[in-house]
């Protein structure tokens, strides 16, 4: 039996704690980060956190974990990135 770390399925999860912020587990890549939006890949999913004054408190690549502080307004998950630019609105 072969134990291959890269073949494990990654399941994203989010845990909200009012004292520390939001903890995202299963993060494989950080796509973008600003003070209003944090976008990260977690396996085949794309996690988006929207808020105000968002700031990464901890990013641990080995444990696939990110902890964000600030005001959290919304957390969403999707299968792919959605373009939100000018051309994306024109070419639907």
Backbone as XML, in Angstrom:
<?xml version="1.0"?>
<chain id="A" units="angstrom">
  <residue number="1" name="UNK">
    <atom name="N" x="0.846" y="-1.179" z="0.000"/>
    <atom name="CA" x="0.000" y="0.000" z="0.000"/>
    <atom name="C" x="0.885" y="1.233" z="0.000"/>
  </residue>
  <residue number="2" name="UNK">
    <atom name="N" x="0.555" y="2.169" z="-0.868"/>
    <atom name="CA" x="1.366" y="3.353" z="-1.030"/>
    <atom name="C" x="0.692" y="4.544" z="-0.362"/>
  </residue>
  <residue number="3" name="UNK">
    <atom name="N" x="1.440" y="5.297" z="0.411"/>
    <atom name="CA" x="0.916" y="6.476" z="1.086"/>
    <atom name="C" x="1.443" y="7.707" z="0.369"/>
  </residue>
  <residue number="4" name="UNK">
    <atom name="N" x="0.599" y="8.317" z="-0.453"/>
    <atom name="CA" x="1.013" y="9.470" z="-1.229"/>
    <atom name="C" x="0.279" y="10.700" z="-0.725"/>
  </residue>
  <residue number="5" name="UNK">
    <atom name="N" x="1.013" y="11.703" z="-0.216"/>
    <atom name="CA" x="0.422" y="12.914" z="0.344"/>
    <atom name="C" x="-0.307" y="13.734" z="-0.723"/>
  </residue>
  <residue number="6" name="UNK">
    <atom name="N" x="0.199" y="13.731" z="-1.960"/>
    <atom name="CA" x="-0.396" y="14.548" z="-2.999"/>
    <atom name="C" x="-1.723" y="13.997" z="-3.507"/>
  </residue>
  <residue number="7" name="UNK">
    <atom name="N" x="-2.015" y="12.743" z="-3.250"/>
    <atom name="CA" x="-3.246" y="12.150" z="-3.753"/>
    <atom name="C" x="-4.406" y="12.300" z="-2.780"/>
  </residue>
  <residue number="8" name="UNK">
    <atom name="N" x="-4.158" y="12.887" z="-1.607"/>
    <atom name="CA" x="-5.240" y="13.077" z="-0.637"/>
    <atom name="C" x="-6.212" y="14.129" z="-1.128"/>
  </residue>
  <residue number="9" name="UNK">
    <atom name="N" x="-7.492" y="13.877" z="-0.942"/>
    <atom name="CA" x="-8.533" y="14.851" z="-1.275"/>
    <atom name="C" x="-8.565" y="15.899" z="-0.171"/>
  </residue>
  <residue number="10" name="UNK">
    <atom name="N" x="-8.599" y="17.159" z="-0.557"/>
    <atom name="CA" x="-8.611" y="18.256" z="0.401"/>
    <atom name="C" x="-10.029" y="18.780" z="0.519"/>
  </residue>
  <residue number="11" name="UNK">
    <atom name="N" x="-10.522" y="18.835" z="1.746"/>
    <atom name="CA" x="-11.853" y="19.350" z="2.021"/>
    <atom name="C" x="-11.717" y="20.684" z="2.751"/>
  </residue>
  <residue number="12" name="UNK">
    <atom name="N" x="-12.192" y="21.765" z="2.129"/>
    <atom name="CA" x="-12.083" y="23.069" z="2.786"/>
    <atom name="C" x="-13.090" y="23.213" z="3.911"/>
  </residue>
  <residue number="13" name="UNK">
    <atom name="N" x="-12.718" y="23.993" z="4.905"/>
    <atom name="CA" x="-13.642" y="24.311" z="5.985"/>
    <atom name="C" x="-13.306" y="25.700" z="6.514"/>
  </residue>
  <residue number="14" name="UNK">
    <atom name="N" x="-14.298" y="26.306" z="7.155"/>
    <atom name="CA" x="-14.120" y="27.625" z="7.746"/>
    <atom name="C" x="-14.708" y="27.612" z="9.144"/>
  </residue>
  <residue number="15" name="UNK">
    <atom name="N" x="-13.994" y="28.221" z="10.076"/>
    <atom name="CA" x="-14.456" y="28.295" z="11.459"/>
    <atom name="C" x="-14.376" y="29.750" z="11.896"/>
  </residue>
  <residue number="16" name="UNK">
    <atom name="N" x="-15.509" y="30.291" z="12.309"/>
    <atom name="CA" x="-15.574" y="31.683" z="12.729"/>
    <atom name="C" x="-15.514" y="31.769" z="14.249"/>
  </residue>
  <residue number="17" name="UNK">
    <atom name="N" x="-14.580" y="32.573" z="14.738"/>
    <atom name="CA" x="-14.423" y="32.799" z="16.176"/>
    <atom name="C" x="-14.396" y="34.316" z="16.375"/>
  </residue>
  <residue number="18" name="UNK">
    <atom name="N" x="-15.295" y="34.825" z="17.196"/>
    <atom name="CA" x="-15.407" y="36.270" z="17.355"/>
    <atom name="C" x="-14.155" y="36.901" z="17.965"/>
  </residue>
  <residue number="19" name="UNK">
    <atom name="N" x="-13.362" y="36.150" z="18.680"/>
    <atom name="CA" x="-12.167" y="36.733" z="19.297"/>
    <atom name="C" x="-10.949" y="36.700" z="18.372"/>
  </residue>
  <residue number="20" name="UNK">
    <atom name="N" x="-10.822" y="35.682" z="17.521"/>
    <atom name="CA" x="-9.638" y="35.572" z="16.668"/>
    <atom name="C" x="-9.904" y="35.885" z="15.205"/>
  </residue>
  <residue number="21" name="UNK">
    <atom name="N" x="-11.119" y="35.742" z="14.731"/>
    <atom name="CA" x="-11.423" y="35.968" z="13.317"/>
    <atom name="C" x="-11.917" y="34.684" z="12.687"/>
  </residue>
  <residue number="22" name="UNK">
    <atom name="N" x="-11.552" y="34.467" z="11.444"/>
    <atom name="CA" x="-11.978" y="33.278" z="10.723"/>
    <atom name="C" x="-10.763" y="32.427" z="10.391"/>
  </residue>
  <residue number="23" name="UNK">
    <atom name="N" x="-10.900" y="31.126" z="10.591"/>
    <atom name="CA" x="-9.853" y="30.170" z="10.265"/>
    <atom name="C" x="-10.295" y="29.368" z="9.054"/>
  </residue>
  <residue number="24" name="UNK">
    <atom name="N" x="-9.489" y="29.389" z="7.998"/>
    <atom name="CA" x="-9.764" y="28.628" z="6.787"/>
    <atom name="C" x="-8.812" y="27.450" z="6.741"/>
  </residue>
  <residue number="25" name="UNK">
    <atom name="N" x="-9.356" y="26.247" z="6.620"/>
    <atom name="CA" x="-8.540" y="25.036" z="6.553"/>
    <atom name="C" x="-8.618" y="24.437" z="5.154"/>
  </residue>
  <residue number="26" name="UNK">
    <atom name="N" x="-7.554" y="23.780" z="4.747"/>
    <atom name="CA" x="-7.501" y="23.150" z="3.439"/>
    <atom name="C" x="-6.998" y="24.067" z="2.347"/>
  </residue>
  <residue number="27" name="UNK">
    <atom name="N" x="-6.400" y="25.185" z="2.715"/>
    <atom name="CA" x="-5.922" y="26.166" z="1.739"/>
    <atom name="C" x="-4.699" y="25.615" z="1.005"/>
  </residue>
  <residue number="28" name="UNK">
    <atom name="N" x="-4.754" y="25.618" z="-0.332"/>
    <atom name="CA" x="-3.609" y="25.167" z="-1.117"/>
    <atom name="C" x="-2.911" y="26.312" z="-1.841"/>
  </residue>
  <residue number="29" name="UNK">
    <atom name="N" x="-3.629" y="27.423" z="-2.037"/>
    <atom name="CA" x="-3.054" y="28.574" z="-2.741"/>
    <atom name="C" x="-3.839" y="29.830" z="-2.376"/>
  </residue>
  <residue number="30" name="UNK">
    <atom name="N" x="-3.133" y="30.920" z="-2.171"/>
    <atom name="CA" x="-3.784" y="32.203" z="-1.951"/>
    <atom name="C" x="-3.809" y="32.924" z="-3.296"/>
  </residue>
  <residue number="31" name="UNK">
    <atom name="N" x="-5.013" y="33.184" z="-3.789"/>
    <atom name="CA" x="-5.179" y="33.793" z="-5.104"/>
    <atom name="C" x="-5.009" y="35.302" z="-5.017"/>
  </residue>
  <residue number="32" name="UNK">
    <atom name="N" x="-5.709" y="35.935" z="-4.070"/>
    <atom name="CA" x="-5.563" y="37.383" z="-3.889"/>
    <atom name="C" x="-5.973" y="37.763" z="-2.477"/>
  </residue>
  <residue number="33" name="UNK">
    <atom name="N" x="-5.464" y="38.911" z="-2.052"/>
    <atom name="CA" x="-5.765" y="39.378" z="-0.711"/>
    <atom name="C" x="-5.757" y="40.900" z="-0.708"/>
  </residue>
  <residue number="34" name="UNK">
    <atom name="N" x="-6.819" y="41.475" z="-0.149"/>
    <atom name="CA" x="-6.876" y="42.924" z="0.041"/>
    <atom name="C" x="-7.572" y="43.177" z="1.368"/>
  </residue>
  <residue number="35" name="UNK">
    <atom name="N" x="-7.801" y="44.438" z="1.686"/>
    <atom name="CA" x="-8.456" y="44.737" z="2.953"/>
    <atom name="C" x="-9.962" y="44.478" z="2.901"/>
  </residue>
  <residue number="36" name="UNK">
    <atom name="N" x="-10.509" y="44.172" z="1.707"/>
    <atom name="CA" x="-11.938" y="43.895" z="1.573"/>
    <atom name="C" x="-12.253" y="42.479" z="1.093"/>
  </residue>
  <residue number="37" name="UNK">
    <atom name="N" x="-11.316" y="41.817" z="0.431"/>
    <atom name="CA" x="-11.572" y="40.487" z="-0.118"/>
    <atom name="C" x="-10.333" y="39.610" z="0.020"/>
  </residue>
  <residue number="38" name="UNK">
    <atom name="N" x="-10.566" y="38.362" z="0.406"/>
    <atom name="CA" x="-9.511" y="37.357" z="0.496"/>
    <atom name="C" x="-9.988" y="36.157" z="-0.305"/>
  </residue>
  <residue number="39" name="UNK">
    <atom name="N" x="-9.220" y="35.740" z="-1.317"/>
    <atom name="CA" x="-9.589" y="34.623" z="-2.181"/>
    <atom name="C" x="-8.488" y="33.582" z="-2.119"/>
  </residue>
  <residue number="40" name="UNK">
    <atom name="N" x="-8.883" y="32.328" z="-1.867"/>
    <atom name="CA" x="-7.913" y="31.244" z="-1.769"/>
    <atom name="C" x="-8.488" y="29.970" z="-2.382"/>
  </residue>
  <residue number="41" name="UNK">
    <atom name="N" x="-7.603" y="29.142" z="-2.902"/>
    <atom name="CA" x="-8.002" y="27.828" z="-3.409"/>
    <atom name="C" x="-7.854" y="26.816" z="-2.284"/>
  </residue>
  <residue number="42" name="UNK">
    <atom name="N" x="-8.799" y="25.885" z="-2.259"/>
    <atom name="CA" x="-8.761" y="24.778" z="-1.309"/>
    <atom name="C" x="-9.154" y="23.530" z="-2.095"/>
  </residue>
  <residue number="43" name="UNK">
    <atom name="N" x="-8.150" y="22.859" z="-2.636"/>
    <atom name="CA" x="-8.433" y="21.716" z="-3.496"/>
    <atom name="C" x="-9.088" y="22.202" z="-4.773"/>
  </residue>
  <residue number="44" name="UNK">
    <atom name="N" x="-10.279" y="21.702" z="-5.068"/>
    <atom name="CA" x="-11.010" y="22.109" z="-6.262"/>
    <atom name="C" x="-11.934" y="23.295" z="-5.996"/>
  </residue>
  <residue number="45" name="UNK">
    <atom name="N" x="-12.045" y="23.722" z="-4.765"/>
    <atom name="CA" x="-12.932" y="24.818" z="-4.381"/>
    <atom name="C" x="-12.169" y="26.141" z="-4.320"/>
  </residue>
  <residue number="46" name="UNK">
    <atom name="N" x="-12.906" y="27.224" z="-4.497"/>
    <atom name="CA" x="-12.366" y="28.566" z="-4.320"/>
    <atom name="C" x="-13.138" y="29.209" z="-3.175"/>
  </residue>
  <residue number="47" name="UNK">
    <atom name="N" x="-12.438" y="29.576" z="-2.110"/>
    <atom name="CA" x="-13.064" y="30.211" z="-0.950"/>
    <atom name="C" x="-12.869" y="31.719" z="-1.040"/>
  </residue>
  <residue number="48" name="UNK">
    <atom name="N" x="-13.945" y="32.467" z="-0.832"/>
    <atom name="CA" x="-13.894" y="33.920" z="-0.867"/>
    <atom name="C" x="-14.434" y="34.458" z="0.447"/>
  </residue>
  <residue number="49" name="UNK">
    <atom name="N" x="-13.646" y="35.309" z="1.093"/>
    <atom name="CA" x="-14.068" y="35.973" z="2.328"/>
    <atom name="C" x="-14.164" y="37.458" z="2.009"/>
  </residue>
  <residue number="50" name="UNK">
    <atom name="N" x="-15.318" y="38.049" z="2.296"/>
    <atom name="CA" x="-15.507" y="39.472" z="2.073"/>
    <atom name="C" x="-15.731" y="40.158" z="3.410"/>
  </residue>
  <residue number="51" name="UNK">
    <atom name="N" x="-15.180" y="41.346" z="3.531"/>
    <atom name="CA" x="-15.321" y="42.057" z="4.790"/>
    <atom name="C" x="-14.683" y="43.417" z="4.735"/>
  </residue>
  <residue number="52" name="UNK">
    <atom name="N" x="-14.272" y="43.863" z="5.895"/>
    <atom name="CA" x="-13.675" y="45.176" z="6.051"/>
    <atom name="C" x="-12.433" y="45.043" z="6.917"/>
  </residue>
  <residue number="53" name="UNK">
    <atom name="N" x="-11.382" y="45.720" z="6.533"/>
    <atom name="CA" x="-10.103" y="45.652" z="7.258"/>
    <atom name="C" x="-9.618" y="44.217" z="7.461"/>
  </residue>
  <residue number="54" name="UNK">
    <atom name="N" x="-9.760" y="43.397" z="6.423"/>
    <atom name="CA" x="-9.283" y="42.014" z="6.504"/>
    <atom name="C" x="-7.763" y="42.014" z="6.504"/>
  </residue>
  <residue number="55" name="UNK">
    <atom name="N" x="-7.189" y="41.199" z="7.366"/>
    <atom name="CA" x="-5.736" y="41.085" z="7.419"/>
    <atom name="C" x="-5.380" y="39.659" z="7.823"/>
  </residue>
  <residue number="56" name="UNK">
    <atom name="N" x="-4.415" y="39.077" z="7.135"/>
    <atom name="CA" x="-3.970" y="37.739" z="7.528"/>
    <atom name="C" x="-3.218" y="37.796" z="8.855"/>
  </residue>
  <residue number="57" name="UNK">
    <atom name="N" x="-3.659" y="37.009" z="9.814"/>
    <atom name="CA" x="-2.962" y="36.898" z="11.100"/>
    <atom name="C" x="-1.967" y="35.748" z="11.066"/>
  </residue>
  <residue number="58" name="UNK">
    <atom name="N" x="-2.332" y="34.690" z="10.349"/>
    <atom name="CA" x="-1.476" y="33.509" z="10.266"/>
    <atom name="C" x="-1.723" y="32.824" z="8.937"/>
  </residue>
  <residue number="59" name="UNK">
    <atom name="N" x="-0.643" y="32.464" z="8.249"/>
    <atom name="CA" x="-0.735" y="31.635" z="7.052"/>
    <atom name="C" x="0.289" y="30.519" z="7.230"/>
  </residue>
  <residue number="60" name="UNK">
    <atom name="N" x="-0.204" y="29.290" z="7.333"/>
    <atom name="CA" x="0.655" y="28.131" z="7.529"/>
    <atom name="C" x="0.491" y="27.207" z="6.334"/>
  </residue>
  <residue number="61" name="UNK">
    <atom name="N" x="1.465" y="27.233" z="5.438"/>
    <atom name="CA" x="1.405" y="26.448" z="4.211"/>
    <atom name="C" x="1.475" y="24.951" z="4.501"/>
  </residue>
  <residue number="62" name="UNK">
    <atom name="N" x="2.287" y="24.548" z="5.473"/>
    <atom name="CA" x="2.428" y="23.127" z="5.787"/>
    <atom name="C" x="1.137" y="22.521" z="6.319"/>
  </residue>
  <residue number="63" name="UNK">
    <atom name="N" x="0.370" y="23.310" z="7.093"/>
    <atom name="CA" x="-0.890" y="22.818" z="7.650"/>
    <atom name="C" x="-2.094" y="23.240" z="6.811"/>
  </residue>
  <residue number="64" name="UNK">
    <atom name="N" x="-1.844" y="23.956" z="5.700"/>
    <atom name="CA" x="-2.901" y="24.430" z="4.798"/>
    <atom name="C" x="-3.947" y="25.253" z="5.546"/>
  </residue>
  <residue number="65" name="UNK">
    <atom name="N" x="-3.492" y="26.197" z="6.371"/>
    <atom name="CA" x="-4.384" y="26.981" z="7.218"/>
    <atom name="C" x="-4.091" y="28.471" z="7.059"/>
  </residue>
  <residue number="66" name="UNK">
    <atom name="N" x="-5.162" y="29.257" z="7.075"/>
    <atom name="CA" x="-5.036" y="30.720" z="7.091"/>
    <atom name="C" x="-6.013" y="31.267" z="8.116"/>
  </residue>
  <residue number="67" name="UNK">
    <atom name="N" x="-5.555" y="32.229" z="8.915"/>
    <atom name="CA" x="-6.409" y="32.881" z="9.903"/>
    <atom name="C" x="-6.478" y="34.357" z="9.531"/>
  </residue>
  <residue number="68" name="UNK">
    <atom name="N" x="-7.704" y="34.879" z="9.398"/>
    <atom name="CA" x="-7.916" y="36.269" z="9.017"/>
    <atom name="C" x="-8.592" y="37.026" z="10.147"/>
  </residue>
  <residue number="69" name="UNK">
    <atom name="N" x="-8.204" y="38.270" z="10.327"/>
    <atom name="CA" x="-8.863" y="39.142" z="11.283"/>
    <atom name="C" x="-9.582" y="40.251" z="10.545"/>
  </residue>
  <residue number="70" name="UNK">
    <atom name="N" x="-10.435" y="40.966" z="11.231"/>
    <atom name="CA" x="-11.204" y="42.043" z="10.643"/>
    <atom name="C" x="-12.692" y="41.749" z="10.727"/>
  </residue>
  <residue number="71" name="UNK">
    <atom name="N" x="-13.484" y="42.567" z="10.081"/>
    <atom name="CA" x="-14.935" y="42.349" z="10.050"/>
    <atom name="C" x="-15.276" y="41.438" z="8.886"/>
  </residue>
  <residue number="72" name="UNK">
    <atom name="N" x="-15.904" y="40.332" z="9.184"/>
    <atom name="CA" x="-16.285" y="39.357" z="8.167"/>
    <atom name="C" x="-17.746" y="39.593" z="7.814"/>
  </residue>
  <residue number="73" name="UNK">
    <atom name="N" x="-18.024" y="39.844" z="6.536"/>
    <atom name="CA" x="-19.394" y="40.041" z="6.083"/>
    <atom name="C" x="-19.948" y="38.799" z="5.391"/>
  </residue>
  <residue number="74" name="UNK">
    <atom name="N" x="-19.110" y="38.098" z="4.617"/>
    <atom name="CA" x="-19.595" y="36.951" z="3.850"/>
    <atom name="C" x="-18.459" y="35.977" z="3.587"/>
  </residue>
  <residue number="75" name="UNK">
    <atom name="N" x="-18.802" y="34.699" z="3.574"/>
    <atom name="CA" x="-17.872" y="33.636" z="3.195"/>
    <atom name="C" x="-18.591" y="32.794" z="2.156"/>
  </residue>
  <residue number="76" name="UNK">
    <atom name="N" x="-17.948" y="32.587" z="1.018"/>
    <atom name="CA" x="-18.580" y="31.787" z="-0.021"/>
    <atom name="C" x="-17.586" y="30.801" z="-0.602"/>
  </residue>
  <residue number="77" name="UNK">
    <atom name="N" x="-18.131" y="29.774" z="-1.228"/>
    <atom name="CA" x="-17.335" y="28.729" z="-1.850"/>
    <atom name="C" x="-17.895" y="28.465" z="-3.239"/>
  </residue>
  <residue number="78" name="UNK">
    <atom name="N" x="-17.009" y="28.282" z="-4.200"/>
    <atom name="CA" x="-17.445" y="27.980" z="-5.557"/>
    <atom name="C" x="-16.453" y="27.029" z="-6.202"/>
  </residue>
  <residue number="79" name="UNK">
    <atom name="N" x="-16.819" y="26.520" z="-7.340"/>
    <atom name="CA" x="-15.961" y="25.576" z="-8.053"/>
    <atom name="C" x="-14.887" y="26.267" z="-8.876"/>
  </residue>
  <residue number="80" name="UNK">
    <atom name="N" x="-15.095" y="27.542" z="-9.235"/>
    <atom name="CA" x="-14.117" y="28.249" z="-10.049"/>
    <atom name="C" x="-14.115" y="29.734" z="-9.721"/>
  </residue>
  <residue number="81" name="UNK">
    <atom name="N" x="-13.065" y="30.398" z="-10.140"/>
    <atom name="CA" x="-12.982" y="31.841" z="-9.960"/>
    <atom name="C" x="-13.952" y="32.518" z="-10.914"/>
  </residue>
  <residue number="82" name="UNK">
    <atom name="N" x="-14.617" y="33.541" z="-10.449"/>
    <atom name="CA" x="-15.528" y="34.297" z="-11.306"/>
    <atom name="C" x="-14.899" y="35.638" z="-11.618"/>
  </residue>
  <residue number="83" name="UNK">
    <atom name="N" x="-14.688" y="35.927" z="-12.895"/>
    <atom name="CA" x="-14.101" y="37.223" z="-13.243"/>
    <atom name="C" x="-15.082" y="38.337" z="-12.949"/>
  </residue>
  <residue number="84" name="UNK">
    <atom name="N" x="-14.587" y="39.437" z="-12.379"/>
    <atom name="CA" x="-15.457" y="40.537" z="-11.983"/>
    <atom name="C" x="-15.051" y="41.850" z="-12.642"/>
  </residue>
  <residue number="85" name="UNK">
    <atom name="N" x="-14.261" y="41.782" z="-13.683"/>
    <atom name="CA" x="-13.800" y="43.003" z="-14.311"/>
    <atom name="C" x="-14.764" y="43.526" z="-15.361"/>
  </residue>
  <residue number="86" name="UNK">
    <atom name="N" x="-14.370" y="44.590" z="-16.002"/>
    <atom name="CA" x="-15.175" y="45.243" z="-17.023"/>
    <atom name="C" x="-15.482" y="44.306" z="-18.182"/>
  </residue>
  <residue number="87" name="UNK">
    <atom name="N" x="-14.456" y="43.607" z="-18.691"/>
    <atom name="CA" x="-14.642" y="42.714" z="-19.830"/>
    <atom name="C" x="-15.480" y="41.494" z="-19.470"/>
  </residue>
  <residue number="88" name="UNK">
    <atom name="N" x="-15.428" y="41.056" z="-18.228"/>
    <atom name="CA" x="-16.252" y="39.924" z="-17.803"/>
    <atom name="C" x="-17.730" y="40.268" z="-17.868"/>
  </residue>
  <residue number="89" name="UNK">
    <atom name="N" x="-18.066" y="41.530" z="-17.606"/>
    <atom name="CA" x="-19.464" y="41.955" z="-17.681"/>
    <atom name="C" x="-19.924" y="42.064" z="-19.127"/>
  </residue>
  <residue number="90" name="UNK">
    <atom name="N" x="-19.023" y="42.439" z="-20.013"/>
    <atom name="CA" x="-19.387" y="42.573" z="-21.427"/>
    <atom name="C" x="-19.506" y="41.218" z="-22.100"/>
  </residue>
  <residue number="91" name="UNK">
    <atom name="N" x="-18.543" y="40.326" z="-21.865"/>
    <atom name="CA" x="-18.505" y="39.026" z="-22.512"/>
    <atom name="C" x="-19.058" y="37.936" z="-21.617"/>
  </residue>
  <residue number="92" name="UNK">
    <atom name="N" x="-20.355" y="37.926" z="-21.413"/>
    <atom name="CA" x="-20.973" y="36.918" z="-20.547"/>
    <atom name="C" x="-21.142" y="35.625" z="-21.255"/>
  </residue>
</chain>
